[in-house]
Amino acid sequence: EGAQKLIDGFTGSKWGFGGDDNIPHNSWLIFKASQPFKPSYYTMFTANDTGDYGPVRNWKRWEIYAANFESDGDAIKDSPNWVLIDSKINDNDDILPAVNSTEFFYTLSEDVTQEYKYFKVQVTKGGSGYVQMVIAVFMMLCGINFNLYYFLLSGKPRQMFRDPELKVYLSIVTCSTLFIAVMLVIRNIYGSIWEALRYSVFQVSSIITTTGYGTADFDTWPVTCKLIIFALMIVGGCASPTGGGVKVIRVILTFKLIKRGAARRLKAKTIDPVKLGGKTVSESTLSGVENFMLLFVLTTLIGTLVVCLNGFNLTTSLSAVIACLCNIGPGFDLVGPSMNFALFSGGIKIFLSLLMIAGRLELYTIVLMFTPVFWDENR
């Protein structure tokens, strides 16, 4: 799968990000023909599983533009040179039905009077958001500490919602979703706050739970939104679930340690134990959190350096390392939601695979394997 698969001429591949809303609102692809030509029609071939998922997988509205440019660098999405040559509406699934592996023929809606070399396909409306929202809710629920569901099942929901980690987790999800949605509307990425919320809640839920699904190319979103998503990649969900990241509980304790450190500098003789949920956290636990966070930072820096040394830019290198170390899936730039990791050499792929294993085992397990004490039979 991938955007480039739309025009590869092979019916066994497809343009899709996964999930039920396969192609999101306002996705686009620019490609160049080998020679200028005057188009009059085109065909599209549905995927091998389109009918299995129903109408939510298909495009609802799309447009095709054509243009000529002096160089490839001029062929940008918002160039005024683009000329609309076709526009289709499929709201009732009449011109692009939900069937498997079927070819459909389309004539252009506009008269084309000259030859063009560059073309842009833009999906202005994807499928229904119902399935998307259901998946988002269950992703978010699966990021909660599974032990807390015991209270819910035993008829003690208040005890569940008293958990400090759950409160912070839900606060992070809510604030991140609202902030990203507002920014997407302000920057005119989406036409309404409801549509922006639909995409932001799905991406926030997917990233913080390290599920890795995507319904929008968030690499094209404003930088502020990408910074939030990057932070969510690192934080991850609550303790206990099978997701990656450093976990919300460690983030909470790290901030409490910073707060205690600042208090001790103001009052050197202050004895200020770190408390969580009304209970004092042991010094050994706090030490373990500090060591883990330091190990995480060092691993990220070393991993980013290794990838950078192979000629990749900082954004690609850092996001690839974080995506693998935290078991996210997509990163940014060359490893963004519409891209993949195929561009890396075999050696880098093996290195990133080791980071995925290390991140899934929470680093310590892998590090201990390389210490003499671990192999000492008399320890």
C-alpha positions in Angstrom: 0.0 0.0 0.0 1.0 3.6 -0.5 0.1 6.7 -2.4 2.5 5.8 -5.3 0.6 2.5 -5.8 -2.4 4.5 -7.3 -0.5 4.8 -10.6 1.9 1.8 -10.6 -0.2 -0.1 -13.2 -0.5 -3.1 -11.0 -3.9 -4.2 -9.8 -2.5 -6.2 -6.8 -1.5 -3.0 -5.0 -3.5 -0.1 -3.7 -3.5 3.4 -2.2 -4.5 3.0 1.4 -3.4 3.8 5.0 -5.3 0.9 6.7 -8.5 1.0 8.7 -12.0 1.4 7.3 -11.7 5.1 6.1 -9.0 4.1 3.7 -8.4 7.5 2.0 -9.0 10.5 4.2 -10.3 13.9 3.2 -8.0 16.2 1.2 -5.4 13.6 0.4 -3.5 14.2 -2.8 -1.0 12.8 -5.2 1.1 14.5 -7.9 2.8 12.5 -10.6 4.6 13.3 -13.9 4.1 11.5 -17.2 7.1 10.5 -19.3 5.8 12.6 -22.2 3.2 15.4 -22.4 -0.2 14.1 -23.6 -3.9 15.2 -23.9 -6.0 12.9 -21.6 -9.6 12.1 -22.4 -10.4 9.3 -19.9 -8.9 7.2 -17.1 -9.7 3.9 -15.3 -9.6 2.9 -11.6 -9.4 -0.6 -10.2 -10.9 -1.3 -6.8 -8.9 -3.2 -4.2 -9.2 -6.9 -3.4 -11.1 -6.2 -0.1 -13.2 -3.1 -1.0 -16.5 -5.1 -1.0 -15.6 -6.8 2.3 -15.6 -3.4 4.1 -18.5 -1.8 2.2 -18.9 1.8 1.0 -16.7 3.3 3.8 -13.6 2.3 1.9 -14.3 4.2 -1.3 -13.7 7.7 -2.4 -16.8 9.9 -2.2 -15.5 12.9 -4.1 -12.3 13.5 -6.1 -10.8 15.9 -8.6 -8.0 15.6 -11.1 -5.9 18.5 -12.2 -3.3 19.0 -15.0 -0.4 21.5 -15.5 2.9 22.1 -17.1 5.9 23.2 -15.1 9.5 24.3 -15.9 10.9 21.8 -13.3 9.7 19.2 -10.9 10.3 21.5 -8.0 7.6 23.8 -9.3 5.0 21.1 -9.2 3.6 21.9 -5.7 0.2 21.1 -4.4 -1.1 24.7 -4.2 0.4 26.0 -7.4 -1.9 28.4 -9.4 -1.0 26.6 -12.6 -3.2 23.6 -11.9 -6.2 23.3 -14.2 -9.2 21.2 -13.2 -9.9 18.5 -15.8 -12.2 16.2 -13.9 -14.5 16.2 -10.9 -16.5 13.2 -9.6 -19.1 12.8 -6.9 -19.7 9.3 -5.5 -21.9 10.1 -2.4 -24.4 7.4 -3.3 -21.7 4.9 -4.4 -23.1 4.8 -7.9 -20.0 5.5 -9.9 -17.5 3.7 -7.7 -19.4 0.8 -6.1 -18.0 -1.2 -3.1 -16.9 -4.3 -5.0 -13.7 -6.2 -5.1 -11.1 -6.1 -7.9 -13.2 -4.4 -10.5 -12.2 -1.9 -13.1 -14.2 1.3 -13.8 -14.0 3.6 -16.8 -14.3 7.4 -16.5 -14.4 10.2 -19.0 -13.2 13.7 -18.1 -15.8 16.2 -16.9 -13.9 19.1 -18.5 -12.7 19.7 -22.1 -8.9 19.3 -22.4 -7.5 21.4 -25.3 -3.7 20.9 -24.8 -1.1 18.4 -23.7 0.0 18.2 -20.1 2.9 16.4 -18.3 2.0 16.9 -14.6 -1.2 15.7 -12.9 -2.7 15.9 -9.5 -5.3 13.6 -8.0 -7.0 15.1 -5.0 -9.6 13.2 -2.8 -11.9 15.9 -1.4 -14.0 13.6 0.6 -13.3 10.1 2.0 -15.6 7.5 3.4 -18.0 7.6 6.4 -16.6 8.5 9.8 -18.7 6.1 11.9 -16.4 3.1 11.8 -13.5 5.5 12.3 -14.9 6.9 15.5 -15.8 3.4 16.9 -12.2 2.3 16.3 -10.8 5.5 17.9 -12.9 4.9 21.1 -11.8 1.3 21.5 -8.1 2.2 20.8 -8.4 4.8 23.6 -10.0 2.3 26.0 -7.2 -0.2 25.3 -4.6 2.4 26.4 -6.0 2.3 29.9 -4.4 0.2 32.6 -6.3 -3.2 32.3 -6.2 -3.6 36.1 -8.6 -0.7 36.4 -11.3 -2.5 34.6 -11.6 -4.8 37.6 -13.1 -1.9 39.5 -15.6 -1.3 36.7 -16.6 -4.9 36.4 -17.0 -5.2 40.2 -19.3 -2.2 40.3 -16.8 0.3 41.7 -16.4 2.8 38.9 -15.5 5.6 41.3 -12.4 3.8 42.3 -11.4 3.4 38.7 -11.7 7.1 38.0 -9.7 8.1 41.1 -6.6 6.6 39.6 -4.1 9.5 39.0 -2.6 7.9 35.9 -6.0 7.5 34.3 -6.9 11.1 35.0 -3.7 12.3 33.3 -4.1 9.9 30.4 -7.6 11.1 29.7 -6.5 14.8 30.1 -3.7 14.3 27.6 -6.0 12.7 25.0 -8.7 15.3 25.5 -6.4 18.4 25.4 -4.4 17.0 22.5 -7.5 16.2 20.4 -9.0 19.6 21.0 -5.8 21.5 20.4 -5.1 19.7 17.1 -8.7 20.1 15.9 -8.7 23.8 16.5 -5.3 24.2 14.7 -6.6 22.2 11.7 -9.6 24.5 11.4 -7.6 27.7 11.9 -5.1 26.6 9.2 -8.0 25.6 6.9 -6.9 22.0 6.7 -10.6 20.9 7.2 -13.7 22.9 6.6 -15.5 22.3 10.0 -14.6 21.7 13.6 -16.5 18.4 13.5 -14.5 17.1 10.6 -11.3 18.2 12.3 -12.3 16.5 15.5 -13.0 13.3 13.6 -9.4 13.1 12.3 -7.7 14.5 15.3 -9.4 12.1 17.8 -8.5 9.1 15.6 -4.9 10.1 15.2 -4.4 11.0 18.9 -6.0 7.7 20.0 -3.9 5.8 17.4 -0.6 7.4 18.3 -0.8 7.5 22.1 -1.9 3.9 22.2 0.9 3.0 19.6 -1.7 1.3 17.5 -0.2 2.8 14.3 -3.4 3.2 12.3 -3.8 6.3 10.1 -6.7 8.0 8.4 -4.9 11.2 7.5 -1.4 12.2 6.5 -0.6 14.1 9.7 2.8 14.9 8.2 1.1 17.6 6.2 -0.5 19.1 9.3 0.8 22.3 10.9 4.1 22.0 12.8 2.3 22.6 16.2 0.1 19.6 15.5 3.1 17.5 14.6 4.9 18.5 17.8 1.9 17.3 19.8 1.8 14.0 17.9 5.6 13.6 18.4 5.1 14.0 22.2 2.3 11.5 22.2 4.6 9.0 20.4 7.0 9.2 23.4 4.4 9.2 26.2 2.4 6.2 25.1 -0.5 4.8 27.1 -1.0 3.7 30.7 1.0 1.0 32.5 -0.2 -2.6 31.9 -1.5 -2.4 28.2 0.6 -3.9 25.5 1.4 -0.5 23.8 4.8 1.1 23.6 6.2 4.5 24.8 7.5 5.5 28.2 4.1 5.2 29.8 2.0 8.0 31.4 2.9 6.8 34.9 6.6 7.5 34.3 5.9 10.9 32.9 3.9 11.8 36.0 6.7 10.6 38.3 9.3 12.4 36.2 7.5 15.7 36.7 7.1 15.1 40.4 10.8 14.5 40.6 11.5 17.7 38.9 9.1 19.5 41.2 10.8 17.9 44.3 14.2 18.9 42.9 13.2 22.5 42.6 11.7 22.5 46.1 14.9 21.1 47.6 17.0 23.8 45.9 14.8 26.4 47.5 14.8 24.7 50.9 17.8 22.5 51.3 16.6 20.7 54.4 13.1 20.0 53.0 12.1 16.3 53.2 9.5 16.0 50.5 8.5 12.4 49.6 6.9 11.9 46.2 3.3 10.8 46.5 1.0 9.3 43.9 -2.6 8.7 44.6 -2.1 9.6 48.3 0.7 7.0 48.7 4.4 7.6 49.0 6.5 6.2 46.1 9.6 4.4 47.3 13.0 5.8 46.4 13.9 2.6 44.6 10.9 3.0 42.3 11.9 6.7 41.6 15.4 5.6 40.9 14.2 3.1 38.4 12.1 5.7 36.7 15.1 8.1 36.5 17.3 5.4 35.1 14.7 4.3 32.5 14.1 7.9 31.2 17.9 8.4 30.9 18.3 5.1 29.1 15.5 6.0 26.8 17.0 9.4 25.9 20.5 7.9 25.3 19.1 5.1 23.1 17.1 7.7 21.1 20.2 9.9 20.6 22.4 7.0 19.6 19.8 5.5 17.3 19.2 8.9 15.6 23.0 9.3 15.1 23.2 5.9 13.5 20.4 6.6 11.0 21.7 10.1 10.3 25.2 8.7 9.4 23.5 6.9 6.6 22.6 10.1 4.9 19.0 10.8 6.2 17.9 14.1 7.6 17.2 14.7 11.3 13.4 14.7 11.0 13.4 11.3 9.2 16.1 9.8 11.4 14.6 10.9 14.8 11.0 10.1 14.0 12.1 6.7 12.6 13.9 5.8 15.8 11.0 7.0 18.0 8.5 5.2 15.8 10.4 2.0 16.2 11.5 2.3 19.8 8.0 3.2 20.9 6.4 0.7 18.5 4.3 3.5 16.8 4.4 2.6 13.1 4.5 5.9 11.1 6.9 8.8 11.7 7.5 12.0 9.8 9.0 13.1 6.5 10.3 10.1 4.6 8.7 7.6 7.1 5.4 9.5 7.4 1.9 8.0 7.2 1.9 7.9 3.4 5.4 6.5 3.2 7.2 3.4 4.5 10.6 2.2 5.7 11.5 0.6 2.4 14.0 3.3 1.6 16.4 2.2 4.4 19.3 -0.2 3.7 19.2 -3.7 5.1 21.6 -2.8 7.9 19.4 0.1 9.1 16.3 -2.1 8.9 17.9 -4.7 11.1 19.0 -1.9 13.5 15.5 -0.4 13.7 14.0 -3.9 14.1 16.3 -4.3 17.2 15.0 -1.0 18.5 11.4 -2.3 18.1 12.2 -5.4 20.2 14.1 -3.3 22.8 11.2 -0.8 23.1 8.7 -3.6 23.4 10.7 -5.2 26.2 11.1 -1.7 27.8 14.9 -1.5 27.2 16.2 -2.9 30.5 15.8 -6.5 29.3 18.0 -5.9 26.3 20.6 -3.9 28.2 20.9 -6.5 30.9 21.7 -9.1 28.2 24.9 -7.2 27.4 26.2 -7.0 31.0 28.7 -9.5 32.4 26.5 -10.0 35.5 23.7 -11.4 33.4 25.9 -14.2 32.2 27.5 -14.9 35.5 26.3 -18.3 36.8 27.3 -17.3 40.4 25.3 -14.1 40.6 
